Amino acid sequence: MRYFFILGSNPTLSIAELSAVFNYREFSLIQKNIAILKCDYEIKADVIKKIGGTIKFGLICDELDSYDIKNLLNSIAVFAKPEKDIKTKFKFGISYYGSFKINIKVLGMEYKKSLKQLGLNSRWVISKEPTLSSVVVEQNKLVSEQGVEIVIIQFNKKLFLGKTLAVQPFKELSFRDYNRPARDDRSGMLPPKLAQIMINLSGANKEKTILDPFCGSGTIITEAMLMGYKKIIGADISKKAIEDTEKNIEWTKKIFPRSCVQDKQFSIFLEAAFRTSNFQLININSTQISVRLPLNSVDEIITEPYLGPQRGNIDINKIIAELEKLYSESLREFNKILKSTGRIVMIWPVFCEKQKNIFLNLDLIGFKIINPMPENLQKNIFVKLTNRNTIIYGREQQKIWREIVVLKKY
């Protein structure tokens, strides 16, 4: 079986995450934002809820060398029709990812006509763009028994044809981001989907002990809980941060899965995960954390520390010096409590000033930066890494970007 993954706004980060999630199987990056995975097992639709960097994923059902509308119709008719009788209108949409010209209007009308000949009443969901957004797919139920999103992907002179199995749960992510009771907008908030990506980049399985030593309001903690991790530790120098994390954990347990998750099987998974999760919260400075945690007791550290002031005029040089000192001292402590096989996935700030990016330079004694990309993609033209094999994450308007760094002991 072959699956396609439509990647998010940072394709390099997205493919690094997918590689870690699927145990470093070889992905093909056939377009800037499209990855293909060939595997010998079925990938369930609910995986989309645990990968933050993928917008859509689906099954490739056919491969054609021809762009002829008749051939496309014959292929689509096999995999895109309803699998059983439905009482409502069958909805379908078409997303084309490619540069060669295909008359999608003719294709859509001809497919609608073919469904009518089968006695099926249908509605074609269209968009101004050549591809349907995850919002359009979700709202029109194109990943249900009542509909289908037909996906056509160009690769060289071939066409991959398939159907979308799931889209990113944007409503759930937004709800978790903006409705949790304790938020700290002034210090900056880690988006839930970026927290998911970082957790996945660590490569930790669900039985491992993970630590966030700068837990803030607990985004990494709660996302790890929702992803099924059982041994989770949060720490922060701020007593308020610990209290905020406690509030958000209790809110997450109370609200999810019943109020926000429509997938019954995933709701059952969450309830079981909450029952077996073991949390520990510690009010302590990251530079002293080995006082409270045993040596070599943590499998993975996943964290976004304080990134510096987010507003107003700041003295860049002063902030950089302070952060380099804090991070370097923290890393020395992490070296004591992290197992020899452990990883750190950490965010460092990148200061954008006058079209110049200013990076931190830390004392990495005991650690080395590792390339998060699978070996077969490290030289791919679509992969964008820094000179030190890290990934930059941010938007043009931001003054401070995030540098995602993966470290391991040596």
C-alpha positions in Angstrom: 0.0 0.0 0.0 1.0 3.6 -0.7 -0.1 6.6 1.3 0.2 10.3 0.5 0.7 13.0 3.1 -0.1 16.7 2.4 2.4 18.6 4.6 1.9 21.8 6.6 3.4 25.2 6.3 6.9 23.9 7.2 7.4 20.8 5.0 10.9 20.1 6.4 9.5 20.0 9.9 6.5 17.9 8.8 8.6 15.3 7.0 11.0 15.0 9.9 8.1 14.3 12.2 6.5 11.7 9.9 9.9 9.9 9.6 10.0 9.7 13.4 6.4 8.6 13.7 6.8 5.8 11.2 10.1 4.5 12.6 12.3 6.1 9.9 10.8 4.3 7.0 11.8 5.8 3.7 9.5 8.5 2.5 9.6 10.0 -1.0 9.2 13.8 -1.1 7.7 14.2 -4.6 6.6 17.8 -4.3 7.5 20.5 -1.8 4.5 19.7 0.4 3.7 16.1 -0.6 5.3 12.9 0.8 4.7 9.3 -0.2 5.1 6.3 2.0 5.0 2.7 0.8 4.3 0.2 3.6 2.9 -3.3 4.1 0.3 -2.5 6.7 -2.8 -0.4 7.0 -2.5 3.1 8.5 -5.6 4.0 10.5 -7.3 7.4 10.0 -6.9 8.4 13.6 -3.1 8.8 13.2 -3.9 12.3 12.0 -4.8 13.3 15.5 -1.3 12.6 16.7 0.8 14.2 14.0 0.8 18.0 14.1 2.5 18.7 10.8 0.2 16.9 8.3 -2.8 18.6 6.8 -4.3 15.6 5.0 -3.3 12.0 4.4 -4.8 9.3 2.2 -4.5 6.1 0.2 -3.0 6.0 -3.3 -5.3 3.7 -5.3 -3.9 3.9 -8.8 -1.1 5.2 -10.9 -1.5 6.4 -14.5 0.8 7.4 -17.3 -2.0 9.1 -19.2 -3.8 12.5 -18.6 -6.7 11.5 -20.7 -10.1 12.3 -19.0 -11.5 8.9 -19.9 -8.7 7.0 -18.2 -9.0 9.2 -15.2 -12.7 8.6 -15.0 -12.3 4.8 -15.3 -9.8 4.8 -12.4 -11.8 7.1 -10.2 -15.0 5.1 -10.7 -13.3 2.1 -9.0 -12.2 3.7 -5.7 -14.3 6.9 -5.3 -17.9 5.7 -5.4 -20.0 5.0 -2.2 -19.1 1.7 -0.5 -22.7 1.2 0.5 -26.2 2.7 -0.1 -26.7 6.1 1.4 -29.9 8.0 1.8 -28.5 11.5 1.4 -26.6 13.1 -1.5 -23.2 11.7 -2.1 -20.7 14.5 -2.0 -17.4 14.5 -3.8 -14.5 16.9 -4.3 -11.4 16.9 -6.5 -8.0 18.2 -5.5 -5.3 18.4 -8.1 -1.6 18.8 -7.0 0.3 19.4 -10.2 1.4 21.8 -12.9 0.3 19.9 -16.0 -3.1 21.0 -17.3 -6.1 18.8 -16.5 -9.6 19.9 -17.2 -11.0 19.4 -13.7 -14.3 21.0 -14.6 -14.9 18.4 -17.3 -13.7 15.6 -15.0 -16.0 16.6 -12.2 -19.1 16.9 -14.5 -18.4 13.6 -16.2 -17.9 11.9 -12.8 -21.2 13.4 -11.5 -22.9 12.1 -14.7 -21.5 8.6 -14.2 -22.8 8.5 -10.6 -26.2 9.5 -11.9 -26.2 6.6 -14.3 -25.7 4.4 -11.3 -28.8 5.9 -9.7 -26.8 8.0 -7.2 -27.7 11.6 -6.5 -24.5 13.6 -5.9 -23.1 17.1 -5.3 -19.7 18.2 -6.4 -17.9 20.3 -3.8 -15.8 22.9 -5.5 -13.3 25.6 -4.4 -11.7 28.6 -6.0 -8.4 26.9 -5.5 -7.2 23.7 -7.4 -7.1 21.9 -4.0 -9.7 21.7 -1.3 -8.7 22.9 2.2 -9.0 20.7 5.2 -11.8 22.9 6.4 -13.8 22.4 3.2 -13.2 18.6 3.3 -14.2 18.3 6.9 -17.3 20.6 6.7 -18.6 18.7 3.6 -18.0 15.3 5.2 -15.7 14.2 2.3 -13.9 11.8 4.6 -17.0 9.9 5.6 -19.4 7.3 4.2 -21.3 10.3 2.8 -18.5 11.6 0.6 -15.0 11.4 -0.8 -12.2 13.7 -1.7 -10.5 12.5 -4.9 -6.8 13.5 -4.9 -4.7 13.6 -8.1 -1.0 14.1 -7.6 1.5 14.8 -10.4 4.9 13.2 -10.1 7.2 13.7 -13.2 5.0 12.4 -16.0 2.8 10.2 -13.9 -0.4 10.7 -11.9 -1.1 9.2 -8.6 -4.8 8.9 -7.9 -6.3 8.3 -4.4 -8.7 9.4 -1.8 -8.2 11.3 1.5 -8.7 9.3 4.6 -8.4 12.1 7.2 -7.7 15.8 7.6 -6.0 17.6 10.5 -8.5 18.1 13.3 -8.3 21.9 13.1 -11.4 22.4 15.4 -10.0 20.3 18.2 -6.5 22.0 17.9 -8.1 25.5 18.0 -10.3 24.6 20.9 -7.4 23.3 22.9 -5.3 26.4 22.0 -7.8 29.1 22.8 -10.3 27.7 25.3 -8.0 26.2 28.0 -8.5 28.1 31.2 -4.9 29.1 31.9 -3.1 31.0 29.1 0.0 33.2 29.2 -0.2 35.3 26.1 2.5 37.7 27.3 5.2 35.1 27.6 4.2 33.4 24.4 2.2 30.2 23.8 3.4 27.0 22.1 0.8 25.9 19.5 -0.6 22.4 20.3 0.3 21.1 16.8 4.0 22.2 17.3 4.0 20.5 20.7 2.8 17.3 19.0 5.6 17.6 16.4 8.2 18.1 19.1 7.0 15.1 21.0 7.1 12.9 17.9 10.6 14.1 17.0 11.8 12.8 20.3 11.0 9.3 19.1 9.8 8.2 22.5 7.4 5.4 22.8 4.4 5.6 25.1 6.0 3.8 28.0 9.0 6.2 28.2 9.4 9.0 30.8 9.3 12.4 29.2 10.1 15.7 30.8 9.3 19.3 30.0 11.6 21.4 32.4 10.1 24.7 31.2 6.5 23.6 31.2 4.8 27.0 31.3 1.1 26.5 31.0 1.5 22.8 30.1 0.9 22.6 26.4 3.5 19.8 25.9 2.2 18.1 29.0 -1.4 18.0 27.9 -0.6 17.1 24.3 1.6 14.2 25.5 -1.4 13.1 27.7 -3.7 13.2 24.7 -1.2 11.2 22.6 -1.2 8.4 25.2 2.1 8.9 27.1 1.9 7.4 30.5 4.9 8.9 32.4 5.0 12.7 32.2 7.0 15.2 34.3 6.6 19.0 34.1 8.8 21.5 35.9 9.1 25.2 36.0 10.7 27.9 38.1 7.4 29.8 38.3 4.8 28.6 40.8 2.1 30.2 38.7 3.2 28.1 35.7 2.8 25.0 37.8 -0.6 26.1 38.9 -1.6 26.9 35.3 -0.4 23.5 34.1 -2.5 21.8 36.8 -5.6 23.8 35.7 -5.0 22.9 32.1 -4.5 19.2 32.9 -7.7 19.0 34.9 -9.6 20.9 32.1 -8.3 18.5 29.5 -9.3 15.5 31.5 -12.8 17.0 32.0 -13.5 18.3 28.5 -11.8 15.5 26.5 -12.8 13.2 25.1 -16.5 13.5 25.6 -17.2 17.1 24.4 -14.8 17.6 21.5 -13.9 14.3 20.0 -16.5 12.8 17.6 -14.6 9.6 16.8 -15.9 7.0 19.3 -12.9 4.8 19.1 -10.5 7.7 19.7 -12.7 8.7 22.7 -12.2 5.2 24.2 -8.5 5.5 23.6 -8.4 8.9 25.4 -10.3 7.6 28.4 -7.9 4.7 28.8 -4.9 7.0 28.4 -6.2 9.4 31.1 -6.7 6.5 33.5 -3.1 5.2 33.1 -1.3 8.5 32.8 1.1 9.3 35.7 1.9 13.0 36.1 4.5 14.8 38.3 4.8 18.6 38.5 7.8 20.2 40.1 8.3 23.8 41.0 12.1 24.2 40.5 14.7 26.1 38.4 15.8 24.1 35.4 19.4 24.7 36.4 18.8 22.7 39.6 16.5 20.0 38.4 18.8 17.1 39.2 18.2 17.8 42.9 14.6 16.6 42.5 15.0 13.9 39.8 17.2 10.8 40.0 20.3 10.5 37.7 19.6 8.8 34.4 15.9 8.6 35.0 14.4 10.5 32.1 14.1 9.1 28.6 13.3 12.2 26.6 13.3 16.0 27.3 10.9 18.0 25.1 10.7 21.7 25.9 10.3 25.3 24.8 12.1 27.5 27.4 11.6 31.2 27.9 12.5 32.8 24.5 13.0 36.4 25.7 10.7 39.4 25.7 8.1 39.2 23.0 7.1 42.9 23.0 8.7 46.4 23.1 12.2 47.5 22.6 14.8 45.0 23.8 18.6 44.9 24.0 19.3 41.9 21.7 22.8 41.4 22.9 21.8 41.4 26.6 19.0 39.0 26.0 21.1 36.6 24.0 23.8 36.6 26.7 21.2 35.8 29.4 19.5 33.0 27.4 22.8 31.4 26.4 23.8 31.3 30.0 20.4 29.9 31.1 20.2 27.2 28.4 23.9 26.1 28.7 23.5 25.7 32.5 20.2 23.8 32.0 21.8 21.5 29.5 24.5 20.6 32.0 21.7 19.6 34.4 19.8 17.7 31.7 22.9 15.7 31.1 22.7 14.3 34.6 19.1 13.1 34.5 18.8 12.0 30.9 19.5 8.4 30.0 22.4 7.6 27.7 20.0 6.8 24.9 17.8 9.8 25.4 17.1 12.8 23.2 16.3 16.5 23.8 14.0 18.3 21.5 14.3 21.9 22.4 13.4 25.3 20.9 15.9 28.1 20.8 14.9 31.6 19.7 16.1 33.2 16.4 16.1 37.0 16.5 15.1 38.5 13.2 16.6 42.0 13.0 17.0 44.1 9.8 16.7 41.1 7.5 19.4 39.3 9.5 18.8 36.2 11.7 20.7 36.1 15.0 21.2 32.6 16.4 22.2 31.5 19.9 25.5 29.7 20.4 25.4 27.4 23.4 27.9 25.3 25.4 26.9 21.8 24.3 29.3 19.8 26.4 28.0 16.2 26.5 25.5 16.7 23.7 25.6 17.0 19.9 23.0 18.3 17.4 21.7 15.5 15.2 20.0 15.8 11.8 16.3 15.1 12.3 15.8 14.2 8.6 15.9 10.6 7.3 19.2 9.9 5.5 17.5 9.5 2.1 16.0 13.0 2.2 18.9 15.0 3.7 19.9 16.3 0.3 16.5 16.6 -1.2 15.9 20.0 -2.8 12.7 20.6 -0.8 14.4 20.1 2.6 15.5 23.3 4.3 17.9 22.9 7.2 20.2 25.4 8.8 24.0 24.9 8.6 23.9 23.1 11.9 21.1 20.7 10.9 18.2 22.4 12.7 14.8 23.6 11.5 13.5 27.1 11.6 9.8 27.7 12.3 8.1 31.0 12.1 6.1 33.6 10.1 7.4 36.6 8.2 5.9 39.1 10.6 7.4 37.6 13.8 10.4 39.2 15.4 11.4 36.0 17.1 11.4 32.7 15.2 11.8 29.2 16.7 14.8 27.0 16.0 13.9 23.4 16.6 17.0 21.5 17.8 17.4 17.8 18.4 20.2 16.8 20.7 21.6 13.5 21.9 24.2 12.5 24.4 27.6 11.4 23.2 
